[in-house]
């Protein structure tokens, strides 16, 4: 009998997890969910019924909830909570990130109305913010957990938090509170089992690997629910149990169990007793659960040796997003040789659907709090424990506007409010590679990523997990008659022709950072920079920078790699010294409004402040003491600022000089002849005429100490300064030549 299964992001979420993963979700806080909800209540899932939607292309589950309390608005004693996914006949669909409930789950729901038909005849709702719309209780410990938060006490922590947001007390709907009875009973239960050891201490999940646990008081009857592994989907906040079929053997002192998909690094538990040691899970594979059995999956060839991704027409228009997606594809293609390729055309499909097209798209209809989804579709054949399952389709969709943040498409790193698109795509492609979550912040498949974080490169665990899937893909059988995937060759795994190139300036300056930008084609997966004599002398990031302490020609090399293919390029950068400036003013102390010229040397261009001068000579007429600064540039290198202070003092004006008969210049203005007269001078008169730039245009000397005639008829019309040196000092007079 043929069966088909649809799972999203990570199949394990539907199989054995009690808390939805943080896989590609951003936090929607309780303080945001409560105001947006139509109904906030506490209740228990007591029954479930799966059904097709009206279009017969989506499966939903109606979860009948027995309501204990209402915190916001008073609802019925029983309601239905609609979740995406479920089983109808031989068809199964599970969505992740999404809310997955089981009969017996107890907790707080934040709900909004839902338009699907009632299956139990009760009011119909759905969880606001999907997986974040349910706070799951651990009744034995009086704790509650959601994807991004936890509460150490249900009664003393969670209840007050909700009531503070609603501004009112909760309403008790049941005369006898079965929830409180469960909490009380759970708190009196004492664990009697004890774990003394387990082997091996490092093991993979979802791979049929068997863990042996030894200890005491395990009980004589095999009970899978008494065995717990840290849940990789929530970082170990909760435990998950294996399927009954995954128990290999059981005695009072020893348990042999297959580590289920969804298990992560952490302590293990038997009948409430935790191990003292930590079980390490380096990678996990996605399983399909059918008929109470867990099955590993395989990839096939869809006619091209593997799977062909098709861009949505709007997605491909975002060239930065497209480039990031292809970098992520190359990371997997050239490390595990998974056969993924790109279609030559585009599609208008914008959402994930079982339609035979492996779509890559932005989808604005994703639930609040979801950054993106990888959806795996599985096809099965056979029956019972002999079933086989393979991937029949893959879809990846992203939220175009991720919450209150933005996407950073790279290659630059994200800011604190940005989500790194490449980190998200390479993670989700990992799910398409049939890898589940782990609890290891160094791994790409770590269960969560926050804004501002960057995880773009495969590490050893990611690589080993992907290679293990590819080894299974190569084994005969298990594809229901479809051909096996053809692995890519190392020499041709890169998308496009690999060609190293860099973009950097041809010149640089001593002790100033020079930016080195990768401009390679062919989507490389690793970079190696060599900068002899520089600081640093090498780098392995996509883009780099280097500083040199000496001048001269410096050679920078870049080698890019994709799989076993590499390409190298180099560039010579001329490093110049910054110019050394010298600034000489025509005067350092002047009268208010008088002219002084600041003369700079040592560079080819200048920038003066205050003001906007760009020449070597900078005339100024300050009215107060002023500090002037100049930066010089030569060979594209700029000097450090050089400062000069011009001191302005209060001086006697022309009118005062005339009234004291010390110096007279007349007529002023004049057409060319000026008479200079001094009543008190006893020596000769030395006369210098300056233009507005401070340049000398005429000099004269008169032996007569009292009188001189100045002929400026050959000078251009304009404003000049006449400097007269007398026995008691120099006097400066502004004259106008008409």
C-alpha positions as CSV (number, residue, x, y, z in Angstrom):
1,X,0.0,0.0,0.0
2,X,1.4,3.4,-1.0
3,X,1.4,6.2,1.5
4,X,2.4,9.8,1.4
5,X,3.6,12.0,4.2
6,X,4.1,15.8,4.3
7,X,6.4,17.2,7.0
8,X,7.8,20.7,7.4
9,X,11.2,21.9,8.5
10,X,12.0,18.9,10.7
11,X,9.9,15.8,10.7
12,X,10.9,14.8,14.2
13,X,8.7,17.6,15.6
14,X,5.6,15.5,14.8
15,X,7.1,12.2,15.9
16,X,8.2,12.6,19.5
17,X,8.6,16.1,20.6
18,X,6.7,17.9,23.4
19,X,7.9,21.4,22.6
20,X,8.1,23.0,19.2
21,X,11.6,23.9,18.1
22,X,12.9,27.4,17.8
23,X,13.9,26.4,14.3
24,X,13.5,29.6,12.3
25,X,11.2,31.4,14.7
26,X,11.6,34.8,16.3
27,X,10.2,35.4,19.7
28,X,6.6,36.6,20.1
29,X,6.5,37.5,23.8
30,X,3.6,36.7,26.1
31,X,3.1,40.4,26.5
32,X,2.5,40.6,22.7
33,X,0.4,37.4,22.4
34,X,-2.1,38.1,25.2
35,X,-3.3,41.5,23.8
36,X,-3.6,40.0,20.3
37,X,-5.6,37.0,21.5
38,X,-9.4,36.6,21.5
39,X,-9.3,34.1,24.2
40,X,-6.7,33.0,26.8
41,X,-7.4,29.8,28.7
42,X,-6.0,26.9,30.6
43,X,-7.0,23.4,29.5
44,X,-6.3,19.9,28.5
45,X,-6.4,18.1,25.1
46,X,-8.8,15.2,25.6
47,X,-9.5,14.1,22.0
48,X,-8.4,14.7,18.4
49,X,-9.9,14.4,15.0
50,X,-8.1,15.0,11.7
51,X,-9.8,16.3,8.5
52,X,-9.2,17.7,5.1
53,X,-9.9,21.3,4.3
54,X,-12.6,22.1,1.7
55,X,-10.0,22.2,-1.1
56,X,-8.7,18.8,-0.1
57,X,-5.1,20.0,-0.2
58,X,-4.4,20.5,3.5
59,X,-4.9,18.3,6.5
60,X,-5.8,19.8,9.9
61,X,-6.3,18.4,13.4
62,X,-9.1,19.5,15.7
63,X,-8.0,19.2,19.3
64,X,-10.8,19.0,21.7
65,X,-9.8,21.0,24.8
66,X,-11.4,20.7,28.3
67,X,-11.2,24.2,29.7
68,X,-10.2,24.7,33.3
69,X,-9.7,28.4,33.6
70,X,-10.2,31.5,31.4
71,X,-7.8,34.4,31.8
72,X,-9.1,36.7,29.0
73,X,-12.8,36.5,27.9
74,X,-15.0,33.7,29.0
75,X,-15.3,30.8,26.6
76,X,-17.2,27.6,26.6
77,X,-16.4,24.7,28.8
78,X,-15.0,22.9,25.8
79,X,-13.4,24.4,22.7
80,X,-11.6,23.1,19.5
81,X,-8.1,24.2,18.7
82,X,-7.2,23.7,15.1
83,X,-3.6,22.8,14.2
84,X,-1.9,22.3,10.9
85,X,-1.2,18.7,10.0
86,X,-2.5,15.3,10.9
87,X,-3.4,11.9,9.5
88,X,-6.4,11.1,7.3
89,X,-6.4,7.5,6.0
90,X,-3.0,6.9,4.5
91,X,-2.1,10.5,4.2
92,X,-0.1,12.4,6.8
93,X,1.0,16.0,7.1
94,X,3.1,17.7,9.8
95,X,4.2,21.4,9.7
96,X,7.3,22.8,11.5
97,X,7.6,25.3,13.0
98,X,4.1,24.7,14.0
99,X,2.0,23.7,17.0
100,X,1.9,19.9,17.5
101,X,-0.4,18.7,20.3
102,X,-1.1,15.3,21.8
103,X,-4.0,13.9,23.8
104,X,-3.1,14.6,27.5
105,X,-1.2,17.9,26.8
106,X,-2.1,20.5,29.5
107,X,-1.2,24.2,29.4
108,X,-2.2,27.7,28.6
109,X,-3.5,28.6,25.1
110,X,-3.5,32.1,23.5
111,X,-6.1,31.8,20.8
112,X,-7.7,33.6,17.9
113,X,-10.8,32.6,15.9
114,X,-10.4,30.0,13.2
115,X,-12.6,29.6,10.1
116,X,-12.3,25.8,9.7
117,X,-15.5,23.8,10.4
118,X,-16.0,22.4,13.9
119,X,-15.4,18.6,14.3
120,X,-16.8,18.3,17.8
121,X,-19.5,20.9,17.6
122,X,-17.6,23.4,19.8
123,X,-16.3,26.9,19.2
124,X,-13.3,26.8,16.9
125,X,-9.9,28.6,17.5
126,X,-6.3,28.5,16.5
127,X,-3.1,29.3,18.5
128,X,-1.9,32.9,17.9
129,X,1.8,32.7,16.8
130,X,1.5,29.0,16.1
131,X,3.9,27.0,18.2
132,X,4.3,29.9,20.6
133,X,0.6,30.0,21.3
134,X,0.7,27.1,23.8
135,X,2.6,27.1,27.1
136,X,3.0,23.4,28.0
137,X,2.9,22.2,31.6
138,X,5.2,19.7,33.3
139,X,2.7,18.8,36.0
140,X,5.1,16.6,38.0
141,X,7.4,19.6,38.6
142,X,4.8,22.4,38.5
143,X,6.7,24.0,35.6
144,X,5.6,25.4,32.2
145,X,7.7,25.9,29.0
146,X,7.2,27.6,25.7
147,X,9.8,27.9,22.8
148,X,11.5,31.1,24.1
149,X,10.6,31.1,27.8
150,X,9.9,29.0,30.8
151,X,8.2,29.4,34.2
152,X,9.6,27.7,37.3
153,X,6.1,27.6,38.9
154,X,2.8,27.4,37.1
155,X,0.8,28.8,40.0
156,X,3.3,31.3,41.4
157,X,5.0,32.3,38.1
158,X,2.8,31.9,35.1
159,X,-0.6,32.7,36.5
160,X,0.5,36.2,37.9
161,X,2.3,37.0,34.7
162,X,-0.9,36.5,32.6
163,X,-3.1,38.2,35.2
164,X,-0.9,41.3,35.1
165,X,-1.3,41.5,31.4
166,X,-5.1,41.0,31.4
167,X,-5.6,43.2,34.5
168,X,-8.0,40.8,36.1
169,X,-8.1,37.4,37.9
170,X,-8.8,34.2,36.0
171,X,-12.3,32.6,36.0
172,X,-12.5,29.0,37.3
173,X,-14.8,27.0,35.0
174,X,-14.7,23.6,36.6
175,X,-16.0,23.0,40.1
176,X,-13.2,20.6,40.8
177,X,-9.9,21.4,39.3
178,X,-8.4,18.3,37.8
179,X,-5.2,20.3,36.9
180,X,-4.5,21.1,40.5
181,X,-5.1,17.5,41.5
182,X,-2.5,16.4,38.9
183,X,0.0,18.9,40.2
184,X,-0.5,17.8,43.8
185,X,-0.3,14.2,42.9
186,X,2.8,14.7,40.7
187,X,4.6,16.6,43.4
188,X,4.3,13.6,45.8
189,X,5.7,11.1,43.3
190,X,9.2,9.9,44.2
191,X,11.6,8.5,41.6
192,X,12.8,5.0,42.6
193,X,15.0,4.2,39.6
194,X,18.7,4.9,39.5
195,X,21.0,5.1,36.5
196,X,24.6,3.8,37.2
197,X,26.0,4.0,33.7
198,X,25.2,4.1,30.0
199,X,27.2,3.2,26.8
200,X,28.2,4.6,24.4
201,X,28.5,8.1,25.8
202,X,28.4,9.6,22.3
203,X,25.7,8.4,19.9
204,X,23.7,9.7,17.0
205,X,19.9,10.1,17.0
206,X,17.4,8.7,14.5
207,X,19.9,6.3,13.0
208,X,18.8,3.1,14.8
209,X,21.8,3.4,17.1
210,X,21.3,1.4,20.3
211,X,22.1,2.9,23.8
212,X,22.5,0.6,26.8
213,X,21.4,2.0,30.1
214,X,22.3,0.1,33.3
215,X,21.0,0.7,36.8
216,X,18.4,-0.4,39.3
217,X,14.6,-0.4,39.8
218,X,13.8,0.1,36.1
219,X,10.8,-2.3,36.5
220,X,10.1,-5.6,34.9
221,X,7.8,-4.2,32.1
222,X,9.1,-2.3,29.1
223,X,7.5,1.2,29.3
224,X,8.9,3.5,26.7
225,X,7.4,6.6,28.3
226,X,9.6,6.1,31.4
227,X,12.7,6.7,29.3
228,X,13.6,10.3,28.5
229,X,16.1,12.1,26.3
230,X,16.8,15.8,26.2
231,X,14.6,17.4,23.5
232,X,16.8,18.9,20.8
233,X,13.9,21.1,19.6
234,X,13.9,23.3,22.7
235,X,17.5,23.0,23.7
236,X,16.8,20.4,26.4
237,X,14.1,22.3,28.3
238,X,11.9,19.2,28.1
239,X,12.4,15.4,27.6
240,X,11.2,13.2,24.8
241,X,10.5,9.5,24.9
242,X,11.3,6.8,22.3
243,X,8.5,4.8,20.6
244,X,7.6,1.5,22.1
245,X,9.1,-0.1,19.0
246,X,12.4,1.5,19.7
247,X,12.9,-0.4,23.0
248,X,15.2,-3.3,22.1
249,X,15.3,-5.0,25.5
250,X,14.2,-4.3,29.1
251,X,15.0,-5.7,32.5
252,X,14.9,-4.3,35.9
253,X,18.6,-3.4,35.7
254,X,19.3,-2.8,31.9
255,X,17.5,-1.1,29.1
256,X,18.6,-1.2,25.4
257,X,16.9,1.5,23.4
258,X,17.3,3.1,19.9
259,X,18.0,6.8,20.3
260,X,15.0,8.5,18.7
261,X,15.1,11.4,16.3
262,X,14.7,14.6,18.3
263,X,17.0,13.5,21.1
264,X,19.8,15.9,21.9
265,X,22.9,16.2,24.1
266,X,22.2,16.1,27.8
267,X,21.3,13.9,30.7
268,X,19.0,10.9,30.2
269,X,16.1,9.9,32.4
270,X,14.5,6.6,33.5
271,X,11.3,6.8,35.6
272,X,12.1,10.3,36.8
273,X,15.7,9.6,37.7
274,X,18.4,11.5,35.8
275,X,21.9,10.2,34.9
276,X,24.9,11.9,36.4
277,X,26.7,11.8,33.1
278,X,25.9,13.6,29.8
279,X,25.0,11.8,26.6
280,X,26.5,13.6,23.6
281,X,24.4,13.6,20.3
282,X,26.6,15.0,17.5
283,X,23.9,14.8,14.8
284,X,20.4,13.5,14.3
285,X,18.5,12.2,11.2
286,X,14.9,12.8,10.4
287,X,12.6,9.8,10.7
288,X,9.1,9.1,9.4
289,X,6.8,7.6,12.0
290,X,4.2,5.2,10.7
291,X,2.2,2.5,12.4
292,X,4.2,3.0,15.7
293,X,7.5,2.5,13.9
294,X,10.3,4.9,13.0
295,X,11.8,4.8,9.5
296,X,14.9,6.4,8.2
297,X,14.4,8.2,4.8
298,X,16.3,8.4,1.5
299,X,16.8,10.8,-1.4
300,X,16.1,9.7,-4.9
301,X,16.7,10.9,-8.5
302,X,13.8,12.9,-9.9
303,X,15.1,12.5,-13.4
304,X,18.1,14.9,-13.0
305,X,20.1,12.8,-10.6
306,X,18.6,14.5,-7.7
307,X,16.3,17.5,-7.0
308,X,15.9,20.7,-9.0
309,X,15.0,23.9,-7.0
310,X,12.8,26.5,-8.8
311,X,12.9,30.1,-7.8
312,X,9.8,32.1,-7.4
313,X,9.8,35.0,-9.8
314,X,9.8,37.6,-7.0
315,X,12.4,35.8,-5.0
316,X,14.9,35.7,-7.9
317,X,14.5,39.5,-8.3
318,X,16.2,39.9,-4.9
319,X,19.7,39.2,-6.1
320,X,21.3,39.3,-2.6
321,X,18.8,36.7,-1.3
322,X,19.5,34.5,-4.4
323,X,23.2,34.8,-3.9
324,X,22.9,33.8,-0.2
325,X,20.7,30.8,-1.1
326,X,23.2,29.6,-3.7
327,X,26.1,30.0,-1.2
328,X,24.2,27.8,1.2
329,X,23.5,25.3,-1.6
330,X,27.2,25.1,-2.4
331,X,28.0,24.5,1.2
332,X,26.1,21.3,1.1
333,X,26.8,20.4,-2.6
334,X,30.5,20.6,-2.2
335,X,30.8,19.0,1.2
336,X,28.4,16.1,1.0
337,X,27.8,16.1,-2.7
338,X,24.0,16.1,-2.4
339,X,22.6,16.4,-5.9
340,X,20.7,19.7,-5.8
341,X,20.5,21.9,-8.9
342,X,18.6,25.0,-10.1
343,X,15.9,25.2,-12.7
344,X,16.5,27.5,-15.7
345,X,13.1,29.1,-15.4
346,X,11.0,30.6,-12.5
347,X,7.6,30.0,-11.1
348,X,4.8,32.1,-9.7
349,X,4.2,29.6,-6.9
350,X,4.7,31.5,-3.6
351,X,3.7,29.0,-0.9
352,X,4.7,25.4,0.0
353,X,2.4,22.9,-1.5
354,X,2.6,19.3,-2.7
355,X,2.6,20.2,-6.4
356,X,5.7,18.6,-7.8
357,X,7.7,21.9,-7.8
358,X,10.6,22.3,-5.3
359,X,9.9,26.0,-4.8
360,X,12.1,28.7,-3.1
361,X,10.1,31.8,-2.3
362,X,9.2,34.6,0.1
363,X,5.8,33.9,1.7
364,X,4.0,36.7,3.5
365,X,1.3,34.3,4.8
366,X,3.7,32.5,7.3
367,X,2.4,32.6,10.9
368,X,3.5,35.4,13.2
369,X,6.9,34.5,14.7
370,X,8.0,32.2,11.8
371,X,11.1,33.3,9.8
372,X,11.0,30.5,7.3
373,X,10.2,26.8,6.6
374,X,11.7,23.9,4.8
375,X,8.9,21.4,3.9
376,X,9.7,17.8,3.1
377,X,7.2,15.6,1.3
378,X,7.7,11.8,1.7
379,X,6.4,8.9,-0.3
380,X,6.1,5.5,1.2
381,X,5.6,1.9,0.1
382,X,5.2,-1.5,1.7
383,X,3.4,-2.2,5.0
384,X,4.1,-2.7,8.7
385,X,7.8,-2.8,9.7
386,X,8.8,-3.3,6.0
387,X,7.8,0.1,4.8
388,X,10.2,2.4,2.9
389,X,10.1,6.1,2.7
390,X,11.9,8.6,0.4
391,X,11.8,12.4,-0.2
392,X,9.4,13.2,-3.1
393,X,9.5,17.0,-2.9
394,X,11.2,19.9,-1.1
395,X,9.9,23.5,-0.6
396,X,11.6,26.4,1.3
397,X,9.7,29.7,2.0
398,X,10.8,32.7,4.0
399,X,9.0,35.6,5.7
400,X,9.9,38.7,3.6
401,X,9.8,41.0,6.7
402,X,11.0,39.0,9.7
403,X,9.2,40.5,12.7
404,X,10.6,43.8,13.9
405,X,14.0,43.0,12.4
406,X,15.3,42.8,8.9
407,X,17.3,40.4,6.8
408,X,21.0,40.7,6.3
409,X,21.6,38.9,3.0
410,X,25.4,39.0,3.2
411,X,28.2,38.8,2.6
412,X,28.4,41.4,5.4
413,X,27.6,40.2,9.0
414,X,24.2,41.2,10.5
415,X,23.7,43.9,13.0
416,X,22.0,43.1,16.3
417,X,18.5,43.6,14.9
418,X,19.1,41.7,11.7
419,X,18.6,38.0,10.9
420,X,21.3,36.4,8.8
421,X,19.6,35.1,5.7
422,X,22.5,32.7,4.7
423,X,22.6,31.2,8.2
424,X,18.8,30.5,8.0
425,X,19.0,29.0,4.4
426,X,21.9,26.7,5.1
427,X,20.1,25.5,8.3
428,X,16.9,24.8,6.4
429,X,18.7,23.1,3.6
430,X,20.1,20.9,6.3
431,X,16.6,19.8,7.1
432,X,16.1,19.2,3.4
433,X,19.2,17.0,3.7
434,X,17.2,15.0,6.3
435,X,19.2,16.3,9.3
436,X,17.4,17.1,12.6
437,X,18.2,19.5,15.4
438,X,21.1,19.2,17.8
439,X,22.0,20.9,21.1
440,X,25.4,22.4,20.2
441,X,25.7,26.1,19.4
442,X,28.7,25.5,17.2
443,X,26.6,23.4,14.8
444,X,24.5,24.7,11.9
445,X,21.8,22.3,13.0
446,X,21.6,23.8,16.5
447,X,18.0,24.2,17.5
448,X,18.0,28.0,17.5
449,X,19.6,31.1,16.0
450,X,19.1,34.6,17.2
451,X,19.2,38.0,15.5
452,X,22.7,39.1,15.0
453,X,24.1,35.6,15.0
454,X,26.1,34.1,12.0
455,X,26.4,30.4,11.4
456,X,27.1,29.8,7.7
457,X,29.7,27.1,7.5
458,X,29.4,23.3,8.1
459,X,31.4,21.9,11.0
460,X,32.4,18.3,11.6
461,X,29.1,17.2,13.1
462,X,27.1,18.8,10.3
463,X,29.3,17.2,7.7
464,X,29.3,13.8,9.3
465,X,25.5,13.9,9.6
466,X,25.1,14.8,5.9
467,X,27.6,12.2,4.7
468,X,25.8,9.5,6.7
469,X,22.6,10.4,4.8
470,X,24.4,10.2,1.5
471,X,25.9,6.8,2.4
472,X,22.4,5.5,3.1
473,X,21.2,7.1,-0.2
474,X,23.8,5.0,-2.1
475,X,22.4,1.7,-0.7
476,X,20.2,-0.3,-3.0
477,X,16.4,-0.5,-2.2
478,X,14.2,1.6,-0.1
479,X,13.1,4.0,-2.9
480,X,9.9,2.3,-3.9
481,X,11.3,1.6,-7.4
482,X,12.5,5.1,-8.1
483,X,16.2,5.5,-9.0
484,X,18.8,6.3,-6.4
485,X,20.3,9.8,-6.1
486,X,23.5,10.3,-8.1
487,X,26.0,12.1,-5.9
488,X,27.8,15.1,-7.4
489,X,31.5,14.9,-8.4
490,X,33.9,16.9,-6.3
491,X,35.3,18.5,-9.5
492,X,31.9,19.8,-10.6
493,X,30.0,20.4,-7.4
494,X,30.2,24.2,-7.5
495,X,27.3,26.1,-9.0
496,X,28.8,27.8,-12.1
497,X,32.5,28.0,-13.0
498,X,34.7,28.7,-10.0
499,X,36.8,31.8,-10.7
500,X,38.7,33.7,-7.9
501,X,38.5,37.5,-8.1
502,X,38.9,40.3,-5.6
503,X,37.9,43.9,-5.5
504,X,40.3,46.2,-3.6
505,X,41.9,49.6,-4.2
506,X,45.2,49.6,-6.2
507,X,46.8,51.9,-3.6
508,X,46.8,52.2,0.1
509,X,48.4,54.1,2.9
510,X,50.8,53.2,5.7
511,X,49.0,52.2,9.0
512,X,45.6,52.6,7.4
513,X,43.3,49.6,6.9
514,X,42.9,48.4,3.3
515,X,39.6,46.6,2.6
516,X,39.9,43.3,0.6
517,X,36.5,42.2,-1.0
518,X,35.8,38.8,-2.5
519,X,34.4,39.2,-6.1
520,X,34.7,35.5,-7.1
521,X,32.2,33.8,-9.3
522,X,31.0,30.2,-9.1
523,X,29.8,30.5,-5.5
524,X,32.9,29.3,-3.5
525,X,32.4,27.8,0.0
526,X,35.7,28.7,1.6
527,X,38.3,31.6,1.2
528,X,42.0,31.8,2.0
529,X,43.7,35.2,1.9
530,X,47.5,35.7,2.0
531,X,48.9,39.2,2.9
532,X,52.7,38.8,3.5
533,X,54.1,41.6,5.6
534,X,50.7,42.8,6.6
535,X,48.6,42.7,9.8
536,X,47.0,40.2,9.7
537,X,49.1,38.2,7.3
538,X,46.2,35.8,6.4
539,X,42.5,35.4,6.8
540,X,39.8,32.8,6.0
541,X,36.7,35.0,6.0
542,X,35.0,35.9,2.7
543,X,36.1,39.5,3.0
544,X,39.1,40.8,4.9
545,X,41.2,43.9,5.7
546,X,45.0,44.4,6.1
547,X,47.3,47.1,7.4
548,X,50.9,47.7,6.4
549,X,53.5,49.5,8.4
550,X,55.9,50.2,5.5
551,X,55.6,51.6,2.0
552,X,56.1,49.7,-1.2
553,X,54.4,47.2,-3.5
554,X,52.5,44.5,-1.5
555,X,51.1,41.3,-3.1
556,X,47.7,40.0,-1.8
557,X,46.5,36.5,-2.9
558,X,43.1,34.9,-2.6
559,X,42.3,31.2,-3.1
560,X,38.7,30.2,-3.2
561,X,37.5,26.6,-2.9
562,X,34.4,24.7,-3.6
563,X,34.7,21.0,-2.9
564,X,38.0,19.8,-4.4
565,X,38.0,22.7,-6.9
566,X,40.0,25.8,-6.2
567,X,41.0,29.0,-8.0
568,X,43.6,31.6,-7.1
569,X,44.1,35.2,-7.9
570,X,46.5,37.9,-6.7
571,X,46.8,41.7,-6.8
572,X,49.6,44.2,-6.2
573,X,48.8,47.1,-3.9
574,X,51.1,50.1,-3.7
575,X,51.3,51.4,-0.2
576,X,52.3,55.0,0.1
577,X,53.3,57.1,3.1
578,X,51.0,59.9,4.3
579,X,52.4,63.4,3.6
580,X,54.1,65.5,6.2
581,X,52.8,69.0,6.4
582,X,54.4,72.3,7.3
583,X,52.2,75.4,7.8
584,X,53.6,79.0,7.9
585,X,51.3,82.0,8.5
586,X,52.3,85.4,7.3
587,X,51.5,86.6,10.9
588,X,50.5,84.8,14.1
589,X,49.2,88.0,15.8
590,X,47.0,90.5,13.9
591,X,44.5,93.2,14.5
592,X,40.8,92.5,14.2
593,X,39.7,92.0,10.6
594,X,43.3,92.1,9.2
595,X,44.5,89.7,6.6
596,X,46.8,86.8,7.3
597,X,47.7,84.1,4.8
598,X,48.2,80.5,6.0
599,X,50.8,78.8,3.7
600,X,51.0,74.9,3.7
601,X,53.5,72.7,2.0
602,X,54.2,69.0,1.7
603,X,51.0,67.7,-0.1
604,X,49.3,68.0,-3.5
605,X,45.9,69.0,-2.2
606,X,44.6,70.5,1.1
607,X,41.5,70.8,3.1
608,X,41.3,73.7,5.5
609,X,38.9,74.1,8.5
610,X,37.1,76.2,9.6
611,X,36.2,77.3,6.1
612,X,36.4,75.4,2.8
613,X,39.8,76.2,1.4
614,X,41.5,73.7,-0.8
615,X,44.7,75.6,-2.0
616,X,48.1,75.6,-0.4
617,X,47.6,79.3,0.5
618,X,44.6,80.0,2.7
619,X,43.8,83.8,3.3
620,X,41.8,84.5,6.4
621,X,40.6,87.6,8.2
622,X,39.5,86.4,11.7
623,X,37.7,88.7,14.1
624,X,38.7,86.5,17.1
625,X,41.5,84.2,18.0
626,X,41.1,81.1,15.8
627,X,42.7,77.7,15.5
628,X,42.9,76.6,11.9
629,X,43.5,73.0,10.8
630,X,44.6,71.5,7.5
631,X,44.8,68.0,6.1
632,X,47.0,67.3,3.2
633,X,46.6,64.6,0.6
634,X,49.3,63.1,-1.7
635,X,49.2,59.7,-3.6
636,X,45.7,59.2,-2.2
637,X,47.0,59.2,1.4
638,X,46.0,61.9,3.9
639,X,48.1,63.4,6.6
640,X,47.1,63.9,10.2
641,X,45.5,67.3,10.8
642,X,48.1,70.1,11.4
643,X,46.9,73.1,13.4
644,X,48.0,76.8,13.6
645,X,46.6,79.5,15.9
646,X,46.1,83.0,14.7
647,X,45.8,85.4,17.7
648,X,43.6,88.5,17.2
649,X,44.2,91.6,19.4
650,X,42.5,95.0,19.7
651,X,44.5,97.5,17.6
652,X,44.1,101.3,17.0
653,X,42.0,102.0,13.9
654,X,42.8,104.3,11.0
655,X,40.6,107.1,12.4
656,X,42.5,107.1,15.6
657,X,45.8,107.2,13.8
658,X,44.7,110.2,11.8
659,X,43.3,112.0,14.9
660,X,46.7,111.6,16.6
661,X,48.5,112.7,13.5
662,X,50.6,109.6,13.6
663,X,49.8,108.5,10.0
664,X,47.6,109.8,7.2
665,X,46.8,108.2,3.8
666,X,44.9,110.3,1.3
667,X,43.0,110.5,-0.8
668,X,41.4,107.2,-0.1
669,X,39.9,105.9,-2.4
670,X,42.2,107.1,-5.1
671,X,42.6,106.7,-8.8
672,X,46.4,105.9,-8.4
673,X,48.3,108.5,-6.3
674,X,48.2,108.2,-2.5
675,X,50.0,110.6,-0.1
676,X,51.3,109.1,3.1
677,X,52.0,111.6,5.9
678,X,53.3,111.1,9.5
679,X,53.6,113.8,12.0
680,X,55.8,112.1,14.6
681,X,58.0,109.7,12.6
682,X,61.8,110.4,12.9
683,X,63.2,107.9,10.5
684,X,62.6,106.9,6.9
685,X,59.3,105.4,5.7
686,X,59.4,101.8,4.3
687,X,56.3,101.1,2.4
688,X,54.9,97.6,1.3
689,X,51.7,97.2,-0.7
690,X,49.9,93.8,-0.3
691,X,47.0,92.4,-2.3
692,X,44.1,90.5,-0.7
693,X,46.0,87.2,-0.8
694,X,48.9,88.7,1.2
695,X,51.2,88.9,-1.9
696,X,53.6,91.8,-2.2
697,X,52.8,93.9,-5.3
698,X,54.9,97.0,-4.7
699,X,57.6,98.3,-2.3
700,X,59.0,101.8,-1.8
701,X,61.2,103.7,0.6
702,X,61.2,107.4,1.4
703,X,64.1,109.2,3.1
704,X,61.6,111.9,4.2
705,X,60.4,110.9,7.6
706,X,57.2,112.8,7.4
707,X,56.0,112.5,3.8
708,X,55.9,110.0,0.9
709,X,54.0,109.8,-2.4
710,X,52.8,106.3,-3.4
711,X,52.1,105.8,-7.2
712,X,49.8,102.8,-7.8
713,X,48.5,103.8,-11.2
714,X,49.9,100.7,-12.8
715,X,48.1,98.4,-10.3
716,X,44.7,96.7,-10.9
717,X,41.7,98.3,-9.3
718,X,40.7,96.8,-6.0
719,X,41.4,96.7,-2.3
720,X,45.0,96.7,-1.0
721,X,46.8,96.9,2.3
722,X,49.6,99.5,2.7
723,X,52.1,98.5,5.3
724,X,54.2,101.4,6.6
725,X,57.2,100.7,8.7
726,X,58.0,103.6,11.1
727,X,60.4,104.0,14.0
728,X,57.7,103.0,16.5
729,X,56.5,100.0,14.6
730,X,54.5,98.9,11.5
731,X,51.1,100.4,10.6
732,X,48.6,98.8,8.3
733,X,46.1,100.8,6.3
734,X,43.5,99.5,3.9
735,X,43.2,101.5,0.6
736,X,40.9,101.3,-2.3
737,X,42.2,101.9,-5.9
738,X,39.4,103.1,-8.2
